[in-house]
């Protein structure tokens, strides 16, 4: 007897299956793609997203795949959270955690450390011309984990970044600046007390705010980090990025959110579900999954070419730039793996 899946899980799987090859290209490895798909499905079934449209969950999840961040709350790289639009629909937002930004910096050879400083800690920061000296001794015996204590006693966040060349960059962000950032959010109107995620995770949100400000001031020159900041900025100010355009073109703009998911690409899988069959499982193991025919959407040539270049270890920003400059030869290149290998080698060297 075929196991019947909950309706929400059926719909999420039906939307995820046509994107299996895209996820594999983005993640660069079939096993990593399976792990990502399983993680996205688990995140999508979180009760907090119960009112979100399945289409918006998958689109926000694919945006995390584009940035190669796992939407697993235990890792803290990226989070899928609900957001109510002006149309009354509840859609899914991608919010990047501070560990996600640290991960992206590590990929390009930069290293970052961040510390929350409390009133009970021993801290000093001195500047003498070009010399900067930081002293920080946290008092873990006196610290408390209660949200009220955390909000009342956090005084600043310190971030230290080491470049590829070993140069150190310091930043000290006082609580006043953190509060200015918090109060810009549409969900944070009370200057006396945070609410929601800011109340439950004040230290983490403060660290994330400090990291984002520090990254924006660094001479990174990395397009992937820049677009990640853009995606998160749109979400933080109380809007939803157009994830579909971001996933295909790498542009960050606000979406005109519709509460209705697309239906055309689900047609073949919905027919299976109506007949009581199980939809193809992109993260299952064994021979049975290989025998099932997976319906696939017709890929956009530009998105497909970007994915192929990324799979060949080309940076996403370089892949997007190349595709935009070679729009007339995309289909021919897709049919010539040898040419793609040569182009990828040249882009990596450049």
PADOGU-677891 format. One record per residue (C-alpha): residue in one letter; x, y, z; residue number from 1. Coordinates in pm, 1 decimal, padded with zeros to 6 digits. Each point is the difference from the previous one (the first is absolute). Layout:
// residues N
+------+----------+----------+----------+-----+
: type :     east :    north :       up : seq :
+------+----------+----------+----------+-----+
:    a :        X :        Y :        Z : NUM :
...
+------+----------+----------+----------+-----+
END
This chain:
// residues 350
+------+----------+----------+----------+-----+
: type :     east :    north :       up : seq :
+------+----------+----------+----------+-----+
:    x :  00000.0 :  00000.0 :  00000.0 :   1 :
:    x :  00135.1 :  00342.3 : -00095.5 :   2 :
:    x :  00067.1 :  00220.3 :  00299.4 :   3 :
:    x : -00213.2 :  00312.4 : -00016.6 :   4 :
:    x :  00190.1 :  00318.7 :  00076.2 :   5 :
:    x : -00149.7 :  00308.4 :  00166.7 :   6 :
:    x : -00135.3 :  00249.7 : -00254.8 :   7 :
:    x :  00263.7 :  00265.3 :  00081.6 :   8 :
:    x :  00284.3 : -00248.3 : -00042.7 :   9 :
:    x : -00145.4 : -00123.7 : -00330.5 :  10 :
:    x : -00012.3 :  00351.4 : -00138.5 :  11 :
:    x :  00350.1 :  00088.3 :  00118.1 :  12 :
:    x :  00141.7 : -00316.4 : -00157.9 :  13 :
:    x : -00188.2 :  00064.1 : -00323.6 :  14 :
:    x :  00154.9 :  00347.2 : -00023.0 :  15 :
:    x :  00346.4 : -00121.5 :  00097.8 :  16 :
:    x :  00030.4 : -00292.6 : -00243.5 :  17 :
:    x :  00024.3 :  00211.2 : -00320.6 :  18 :
:    x :  00286.0 :  00193.3 :  00158.3 :  19 :
:    x :  00215.9 : -00301.2 :  00088.0 :  20 :
:    x :  00251.9 :  00050.5 : -00282.3 :  21 :
:    x :  00023.2 :  00372.0 :  00075.5 :  22 :
:    x :  00076.1 : -00074.6 :  00366.2 :  23 :
:    x :  00263.8 : -00255.8 : -00100.8 :  24 :
:    x :  00167.9 :  00259.4 : -00223.9 :  25 :
:    x : -00008.9 :  00266.1 :  00271.8 :  26 :
:    x :  00130.1 : -00227.4 :  00275.2 :  27 :
:    x :  00260.5 : -00161.1 : -00229.3 :  28 :
:    x : -00049.7 : -00351.4 :  00133.6 :  29 :
:    x : -00296.2 : -00246.1 : -00006.4 :  30 :
:    x :  00042.9 : -00092.6 :  00366.6 :  31 :
:    x :  00006.6 :  00362.6 :  00109.8 :  32 :
:    x : -00305.3 :  00061.6 : -00217.6 :  33 :
:    x : -00187.5 : -00285.7 :  00171.9 :  34 :
:    x :  00092.7 :  00139.4 :  00339.2 :  35 :
:    x : -00115.4 :  00345.7 : -00102.9 :  36 :
:    x : -00332.0 : -00131.5 : -00137.3 :  37 :
:    x : -00067.3 : -00194.0 :  00319.9 :  38 :
:    x :  00088.1 :  00304.6 :  00209.7 :  39 :
:    x : -00226.9 :  00224.6 : -00207.0 :  40 :
:    x : -00290.3 : -00244.7 :  00029.3 :  41 :
:    x :  00044.7 : -00024.1 :  00378.6 :  42 :
:    x :  00015.0 :  00379.8 :  00028.1 :  43 :
:    x : -00308.8 :  00035.9 : -00217.3 :  44 :
:    x : -00198.4 : -00230.6 :  00230.4 :  45 :
:    x :  00082.7 :  00210.0 :  00306.8 :  46 :
:    x : -00328.2 :  00106.1 :  00167.9 :  47 :
:    x :  00118.2 :  00363.4 : -00011.6 :  48 :
:    x : -00036.8 : -00014.2 : -00379.9 :  49 :
:    x : -00342.2 : -00168.5 :  00005.5 :  50 :
:    x : -00172.2 :  00304.0 : -00155.2 :  51 :
:    x :  00271.6 :  00067.0 : -00259.1 :  52 :
:    x : -00071.3 : -00083.2 : -00362.6 :  53 :
:    x :  00201.5 : -00308.4 : -00102.5 :  54 :
:    x :  00123.7 :  00183.7 : -00311.0 :  55 :
:    x :  00154.4 :  00273.3 :  00214.5 :  56 :
:    x :  00168.3 : -00258.0 :  00226.3 :  57 :
:    x :  00167.0 : -00170.4 : -00294.8 :  58 :
:    x :  00105.2 :  00328.9 : -00167.4 :  59 :
:    x :  00152.9 :  00129.7 :  00325.6 :  60 :
:    x :  00172.3 : -00335.4 :  00047.8 :  61 :
:    x :  00147.3 :  00005.2 : -00350.7 :  62 :
:    x :  00136.9 :  00348.0 :  00074.5 :  63 :
:    x :  00186.1 : -00158.3 :  00292.8 :  64 :
:    x :  00136.4 : -00263.1 : -00241.2 :  65 :
:    x :  00120.5 :  00275.2 : -00234.3 :  66 :
:    x :  00201.4 :  00138.1 :  00292.6 :  67 :
:    x :  00097.7 : -00358.1 :  00099.7 :  68 :
:    x : -00142.5 :  00041.4 :  00349.4 :  69 :
:    x : -00202.1 : -00268.8 :  00177.9 :  70 :
:    x : -00334.0 :  00118.6 :  00145.3 :  71 :
:    x :  00054.6 : -00208.6 :  00311.7 :  72 :
:    x : -00067.2 :  00190.0 :  00325.7 :  73 :
:    x :  00256.3 : -00219.3 :  00177.6 :  74 :
:    x :  00278.1 :  00133.4 : -00225.7 :  75 :
:    x : -00107.0 :  00363.6 :  00016.7 :  76 :
:    x :  00097.3 :  00070.5 : -00363.4 :  77 :
:    x : -00346.9 :  00083.6 : -00134.3 :  78 :
:    x : -00356.0 :  00002.5 :  00125.7 :  79 :
:    x : -00340.2 : -00028.5 : -00168.5 :  80 :
:    x : -00250.0 :  00222.2 :  00180.9 :  81 :
:    x : -00363.9 :  00099.3 : -00064.6 :  82 :
:    x : -00094.5 :  00347.7 : -00123.3 :  83 :
:    x : -00348.4 :  00142.9 : -00055.3 :  84 :
:    x : -00026.6 :  00209.6 : -00317.8 :  85 :
:    x : -00223.6 :  00296.9 : -00073.8 :  86 :
:    x : -00226.1 : -00231.3 : -00201.8 :  87 :
:    x : -00071.0 : -00202.3 :  00315.1 :  88 :
:    x :  00198.2 : -00305.0 : -00113.9 :  89 :
:    x :  00263.9 : -00150.4 :  00225.5 :  90 :
:    x :  00317.1 : -00078.2 : -00191.6 :  91 :
:    x :  00343.0 : -00128.0 :  00090.1 :  92 :
:    x :  00302.0 :  00225.1 :  00045.6 :  93 :
:    x :  00365.1 : -00100.6 : -00009.2 :  94 :
:    x :  00200.4 :  00161.1 :  00279.3 :  95 :
:    x :  00373.7 : -00057.4 :  00012.6 :  96 :
:    x :  00145.5 : -00077.9 :  00342.4 :  97 :
:    x :  00328.9 :  00146.1 :  00115.8 :  98 :
:    x :  00165.7 : -00340.5 : -00041.2 :  99 :
:    x : -00108.5 :  00011.0 : -00364.8 : 100 :
:    x :  00195.4 :  00322.1 : -00056.2 : 101 :
:    x :  00300.3 : -00146.3 :  00181.1 : 102 :
:    x : -00020.5 : -00308.1 : -00225.3 : 103 :
:    x : -00006.4 :  00215.2 : -00313.7 : 104 :
:    x :  00303.8 :  00198.3 :  00117.4 : 105 :
:    x :  00189.9 : -00322.5 :  00068.3 : 106 :
:    x : -00056.0 : -00108.0 : -00361.7 : 107 :
:    x :  00195.2 :  00299.4 : -00128.6 : 108 :
:    x :  00281.9 : -00028.6 :  00250.6 : 109 :
:    x : -00117.2 :  00255.8 :  00257.3 : 110 :
:    x : -00054.2 : -00089.3 :  00366.2 : 111 :
:    x : -00232.5 :  00164.2 :  00249.7 : 112 :
:    x : -00054.0 : -00021.9 :  00373.6 : 113 :
:    x : -00281.7 :  00171.7 :  00190.1 : 114 :
:    x : -00049.5 :  00051.3 :  00372.9 : 115 :
:    x : -00291.0 :  00132.1 :  00203.3 : 116 :
:    x :  00131.0 :  00209.6 :  00289.8 : 117 :
:    x : -00205.7 :  00023.0 :  00321.1 : 118 :
:    x :  00011.6 :  00233.8 :  00296.5 : 119 :
:    x :  00167.6 : -00268.8 :  00213.8 : 120 :
:    x :  00288.9 : -00053.2 : -00245.3 : 121 :
:    x :  00348.4 :  00153.5 : -00001.5 : 122 :
:    x :  00043.2 :  00191.8 : -00326.0 : 123 :
:    x :  00221.7 :  00273.7 : -00141.9 : 124 :
:    x :  00081.4 :  00122.6 : -00350.3 : 125 :
:    x :  00280.3 :  00248.2 : -00069.7 : 126 :
:    x :  00111.0 :  00173.2 : -00318.0 : 127 :
:    x :  00348.4 :  00149.6 : -00032.2 : 128 :
:    x :  00047.8 :  00124.5 : -00353.7 : 129 :
:    x :  00003.9 : -00311.7 : -00217.7 : 130 :
:    x :  00021.4 : -00230.2 :  00301.2 : 131 :
:    x : -00319.3 : -00143.6 :  00148.8 : 132 :
:    x : -00004.9 : -00204.6 :  00319.5 : 133 :
:    x : -00295.8 : -00205.6 :  00111.4 : 134 :
:    x : -00035.8 : -00163.6 :  00341.3 : 135 :
:    x : -00305.7 : -00211.1 :  00079.0 : 136 :
:    x : -00050.7 : -00236.7 :  00292.6 : 137 :
:    x : -00358.0 : -00133.9 :  00019.4 : 138 :
:    x : -00136.0 : -00072.1 :  00346.8 : 139 :
:    x : -00196.6 : -00317.7 : -00062.8 : 140 :
:    x : -00064.2 : -00053.2 :  00372.0 : 141 :
:    x : -00202.3 :  00321.6 :  00022.2 : 142 :
:    x : -00178.4 : -00022.6 : -00332.7 : 143 :
:    x : -00362.0 : -00115.1 : -00015.9 : 144 :
:    x : -00205.3 : -00148.2 : -00281.8 : 145 :
:    x : -00333.3 :  00161.8 :  00084.6 : 146 :
:    x : -00121.0 :  00219.9 : -00292.7 : 147 :
:    x : -00075.2 :  00292.0 :  00231.4 : 148 :
:    x :  00353.1 : -00012.8 :  00147.2 : 149 :
:    x :  00154.3 : -00033.3 : -00346.8 : 150 :
:    x : -00179.4 :  00310.2 : -00130.4 : 151 :
:    x :  00072.9 :  00206.0 :  00310.5 : 152 :
:    x :  00371.4 : -00089.1 :  00025.0 : 153 :
:    x :  00131.6 : -00030.9 : -00356.1 : 154 :
:    x :  00207.2 :  00314.8 : -00054.6 : 155 :
:    x :  00175.2 : -00051.9 : -00333.1 : 156 :
:    x :  00102.8 : -00248.2 : -00269.2 : 157 :
:    x :  00359.9 : -00030.4 : -00118.1 : 158 :
:    x :  00092.2 : -00145.3 : -00339.3 : 159 :
:    x :  00352.1 : -00081.1 : -00118.8 : 160 :
:    x :  00068.0 : -00089.3 : -00363.0 : 161 :
:    x :  00323.9 : -00138.4 : -00143.4 : 162 :
:    x :  00053.8 :  00045.6 : -00373.9 : 163 :
:    x :  00167.6 : -00246.3 : -00235.7 : 164 :
:    x :  00322.8 :  00196.3 :  00051.1 : 165 :
:    x : -00024.1 : -00017.1 :  00378.8 : 166 :
:    x : -00108.1 :  00362.8 :  00054.3 : 167 :
:    x : -00232.7 :  00048.6 :  00298.0 : 168 :
:    x : -00312.1 :  00216.8 : -00005.5 : 169 :
:    x : -00174.2 :  00086.6 :  00329.1 : 170 :
:    x : -00347.5 :  00132.5 :  00065.1 : 171 :
:    x : -00166.8 :  00085.5 :  00330.6 : 172 :
:    x : -00376.7 :  00052.2 : -00027.1 : 173 :
:    x : -00164.9 :  00143.0 :  00312.8 : 174 :
:    x : -00349.1 : -00100.9 :  00105.1 : 175 :
:    x : -00142.5 :  00336.2 : -00112.7 : 176 :
:    x :  00090.2 : -00084.1 : -00360.7 : 177 :
:    x : -00140.8 : -00351.7 :  00033.0 : 178 :
:    x : -00327.3 :  00144.4 :  00126.2 : 179 :
:    x : -00020.5 :  00241.2 : -00293.2 : 180 :
:    x :  00019.4 : -00299.2 : -00234.3 : 181 :
:    x : -00258.1 : -00198.0 :  00199.5 : 182 :
:    x : -00251.3 :  00284.0 :  00004.4 : 183 :
:    x :  00014.5 :  00034.2 : -00379.4 : 184 :
:    x : -00174.7 : -00337.4 : -00025.9 : 185 :
:    x : -00376.7 :  00017.8 : -00047.2 : 186 :
:    x : -00041.2 : -00260.2 :  00274.9 : 187 :
:    x :  00198.8 :  00198.7 :  00258.2 : 188 :
:    x : -00180.4 :  00315.2 :  00113.2 : 189 :
:    x :  00062.7 :  00003.0 :  00375.2 : 190 :
:    x :  00333.3 :  00161.5 :  00098.9 : 191 :
:    x : -00038.3 : -00133.7 :  00354.3 : 192 :
:    x : -00018.6 : -00368.5 : -00085.7 : 193 :
:    x :  00062.4 : -00219.0 : -00307.1 : 194 :
:    x : -00262.3 : -00245.8 : -00122.5 : 195 :
:    x : -00004.1 : -00322.7 : -00196.2 : 196 :
:    x :  00336.2 : -00126.8 : -00120.6 : 197 :
:    x :  00179.3 :  00305.9 :  00138.2 : 198 :
:    x : -00127.2 : -00083.0 :  00350.4 : 199 :
:    x :  00074.2 : -00371.5 : -00017.6 : 200 :
:    x :  00339.4 :  00036.6 : -00174.7 : 201 :
:    x :  00117.5 :  00352.5 :  00077.3 : 202 :
:    x :  00370.7 : -00087.8 :  00013.9 : 203 :
:    x : -00010.5 : -00186.9 : -00332.8 : 204 :
:    x : -00193.5 :  00279.4 : -00173.8 : 205 :
:    x :  00238.0 :  00261.4 :  00141.0 : 206 :
:    x :  00301.1 : -00197.6 : -00124.5 : 207 :
:    x : -00157.9 : -00038.4 : -00343.4 : 208 :
:    x : -00063.7 :  00377.1 : -00020.5 : 209 :
:    x :  00361.3 :  00074.1 :  00090.8 : 210 :
:    x :  00134.9 : -00254.5 : -00249.0 : 211 :
:    x : -00208.3 :  00139.7 : -00285.8 : 212 :
:    x :  00114.4 :  00356.1 :  00068.1 : 213 :
:    x :  00364.1 : -00110.3 :  00021.5 : 214 :
:    x : -00018.4 : -00201.5 : -00323.3 : 215 :
:    x : -00145.3 :  00297.8 : -00188.0 : 216 :
:    x :  00306.1 :  00204.3 :  00097.0 : 217 :
:    x :  00258.0 : -00259.7 : -00106.5 : 218 :
:    x :  00185.8 :  00004.1 : -00335.5 : 219 :
:    x : -00126.2 : -00345.9 : -00093.5 : 220 :
:    x : -00088.3 :  00044.4 : -00367.6 : 221 :
:    x : -00213.6 : -00315.4 :  00009.2 : 222 :
:    x : -00334.1 :  00010.0 : -00181.0 : 223 :
:    x : -00145.9 : -00304.0 :  00178.4 : 224 :
:    x :  00040.4 :  00160.2 :  00342.7 : 225 :
:    x : -00145.0 :  00325.4 : -00135.3 : 226 :
:    x : -00316.0 : -00164.0 : -00132.8 : 227 :
:    x : -00039.5 : -00197.9 :  00323.8 : 228 :
:    x :  00003.7 :  00329.3 :  00189.5 : 229 :
:    x : -00257.4 :  00137.8 : -00244.1 : 230 :
:    x : -00236.0 : -00294.9 :  00043.9 : 231 :
:    x :  00019.5 :  00025.7 :  00377.5 : 232 :
:    x : -00042.2 :  00379.6 : -00001.4 : 233 :
:    x : -00327.0 : -00029.1 : -00192.2 : 234 :
:    x : -00128.3 : -00259.9 :  00246.3 : 235 :
:    x :  00110.4 :  00204.4 :  00302.5 : 236 :
:    x : -00187.0 :  00312.8 : -00106.3 : 237 :
:    x : -00325.6 : -00197.1 : -00017.5 : 238 :
:    x : -00025.1 : -00098.0 : -00366.4 : 239 :
:    x :  00048.8 : -00313.6 : -00207.9 : 240 :
:    x :  00265.4 : -00026.1 : -00273.1 : 241 :
:    x : -00104.1 : -00127.0 : -00341.7 : 242 :
:    x :  00160.1 : -00340.3 :  00053.9 : 243 :
:    x : -00088.8 : -00126.9 : -00347.4 : 244 :
:    x :  00196.4 :  00279.2 : -00170.1 : 245 :
:    x :  00278.8 : -00027.9 :  00255.2 : 246 :
:    x :  00032.4 : -00375.1 : -00057.7 : 247 :
:    x :  00015.5 :  00044.6 : -00378.8 : 248 :
:    x :  00175.6 :  00335.4 : -00046.6 : 249 :
:    x :  00169.6 :  00085.9 :  00329.1 : 250 :
:    x : -00185.2 :  00333.3 :  00032.7 : 251 :
:    x : -00145.2 :  00111.9 :  00334.1 : 252 :
:    x : -00332.2 :  00184.2 : -00024.8 : 253 :
:    x : -00316.7 : -00000.7 :  00205.7 : 254 :
:    x : -00267.9 : -00240.7 : -00117.0 : 255 :
:    x : -00359.2 :  00076.3 : -00086.9 : 256 :
:    x : -00111.2 : -00300.8 :  00203.7 : 257 :
:    x : -00296.1 : -00203.0 : -00120.2 : 258 :
:    x : -00166.7 : -00241.6 :  00241.0 : 259 :
:    x : -00058.5 : -00254.7 : -00274.2 : 260 :
:    x :  00275.1 : -00253.5 : -00083.2 : 261 :
:    x :  00076.6 : -00087.4 : -00358.6 : 262 :
:    x : -00186.1 : -00310.3 : -00117.8 : 263 :
:    x :  00126.7 : -00072.6 : -00351.5 : 264 :
:    x :  00326.5 : -00161.5 :  00108.5 : 265 :
:    x : -00187.1 : -00230.7 :  00243.0 : 266 :
:    x : -00228.4 : -00153.7 : -00264.1 : 267 :
:    x :  00170.1 : -00337.4 : -00047.0 : 268 :
:    x :  00074.9 : -00058.1 :  00368.8 : 269 :
:    x : -00352.7 :  00103.5 :  00107.4 : 270 :
:    x : -00135.7 : -00270.7 : -00230.4 : 271 :
:    x :  00206.7 : -00256.6 :  00191.4 : 272 :
:    x : -00124.7 :  00127.5 :  00333.0 : 273 :
:    x : -00364.9 : -00011.6 : -00112.3 : 274 :
:    x :  00051.4 : -00365.7 : -00095.9 : 275 :
:    x :  00126.5 : -00070.8 :  00352.0 : 276 :
:    x :  00362.4 : -00053.3 : -00106.1 : 277 :
:    x :  00305.9 :  00140.4 :  00174.4 : 278 :
:    x :  00177.1 :  00287.9 : -00171.6 : 279 :
:    x :  00367.4 : -00053.9 : -00092.6 : 280 :
:    x :  00219.1 :  00055.2 :  00302.1 : 281 :
:    x :  00312.6 :  00205.4 : -00082.6 : 282 :
:    x :  00178.9 : -00093.7 :  00322.8 : 283 :
:    x : -00087.1 : -00371.7 :  00029.2 : 284 :
:    x :  00262.3 : -00273.7 : -00022.4 : 285 :
:    x : -00007.3 : -00329.2 : -00190.0 : 286 :
:    x : -00092.1 : -00135.0 : -00340.6 : 287 :
:    x : -00371.9 :  00074.3 :  00027.8 : 288 :
:    x :  00058.9 :  00373.6 : -00025.5 : 289 :
:    x :  00205.5 : -00050.0 : -00317.3 : 290 :
:    x : -00283.2 : -00187.3 : -00171.8 : 291 :
:    x : -00252.6 :  00279.4 :  00037.9 : 292 :
:    x : -00027.7 :  00254.1 : -00276.1 : 293 :
:    x :  00034.0 :  00351.1 :  00131.7 : 294 :
:    x : -00191.1 :  00275.5 : -00177.6 : 295 :
:    x :  00223.1 :  00296.8 : -00069.2 : 296 :
:    x : -00066.3 :  00359.4 : -00085.4 : 297 :
:    x :  00154.2 :  00139.4 : -00318.7 : 298 :
:    x :  00307.1 :  00183.7 :  00128.9 : 299 :
:    x :  00071.4 :  00359.7 : -00087.5 : 300 :
:    x :  00321.2 : -00004.6 : -00212.4 : 301 :
:    x :  00162.7 :  00286.4 :  00191.3 : 302 :
:    x : -00073.7 : -00158.6 :  00338.4 : 303 :
:    x :  00119.4 : -00336.5 : -00128.7 : 304 :
:    x :  00326.6 :  00145.5 : -00130.3 : 305 :
:    x :  00062.8 :  00181.4 :  00329.7 : 306 :
:    x : -00062.1 : -00325.7 :  00186.8 : 307 :
:    x :  00237.8 : -00193.4 : -00229.4 : 308 :
:    x :  00277.4 :  00254.6 :  00054.9 : 309 :
:    x : -00054.4 : -00003.8 :  00377.9 : 310 :
:    x :  00017.5 : -00380.1 : -00008.3 : 311 :
:    x :  00344.6 :  00045.1 : -00159.5 : 312 :
:    x :  00108.5 :  00209.8 :  00301.1 : 313 :
:    x : -00047.8 :  00341.2 : -00162.1 : 314 :
:    x : -00107.9 :  00272.3 :  00241.9 : 315 :
:    x : -00365.3 :  00087.5 : -00044.2 : 316 :
:    x :  00072.0 :  00368.4 : -00063.4 : 317 :
:    x :  00243.8 : -00089.4 : -00281.1 : 318 :
:    x : -00247.6 : -00249.6 : -00147.0 : 319 :
:    x : -00280.7 :  00259.1 : -00008.0 : 320 :
:    x :  00227.0 :  00257.1 : -00162.6 : 321 :
:    x :  00111.6 : -00247.2 : -00267.1 : 322 :
:    x : -00356.4 : -00110.4 : -00081.2 : 323 :
:    x : -00122.2 :  00357.8 : -00038.3 : 324 :
:    x :  00282.9 :  00069.4 : -00244.5 : 325 :
:    x : -00063.4 : -00315.3 : -00206.7 : 326 :
:    x : -00378.6 : -00020.3 : -00028.4 : 327 :
:    x :  00008.3 : -00098.9 : -00368.7 : 328 :
:    x :  00218.1 : -00307.0 :  00049.2 : 329 :
:    x : -00155.4 : -00152.0 :  00312.7 : 330 :
:    x : -00175.3 : -00295.2 : -00165.0 : 331 :
:    x :  00305.9 : -00092.8 : -00204.4 : 332 :
:    x :  00219.8 :  00007.2 :  00309.4 : 333 :
:    x : -00242.1 : -00222.5 :  00190.2 : 334 :
:    x :  00040.1 : -00262.9 : -00271.3 : 335 :
:    x :  00381.8 :  00012.3 :  00016.0 : 336 :
:    x :  00134.9 : -00122.1 :  00339.0 : 337 :
:    x :  00357.5 :  00034.5 : -00121.3 : 338 :
:    x : -00046.9 :  00367.2 : -00077.0 : 339 :
:    x : -00163.4 :  00050.4 :  00339.5 : 340 :
:    x :  00298.0 : -00161.1 :  00171.9 : 341 :
:    x :  00239.6 :  00232.2 : -00182.5 : 342 :
:    x : -00209.2 :  00308.7 :  00078.9 : 343 :
:    x : -00026.7 : -00101.4 :  00364.9 : 344 :
:    x :  00376.8 : -00042.9 :  00024.9 : 345 :
:    x :  00052.9 :  00345.9 : -00150.1 : 346 :
:    x : -00253.9 :  00160.5 :  00236.7 : 347 :
:    x :  00153.9 : -00166.8 :  00303.7 : 348 :
:    x :  00345.0 :  00124.0 : -00101.6 : 349 :
:    x : -00131.4 :  00351.3 : -00056.5 : 350 :
+------+----------+----------+----------+-----+
END
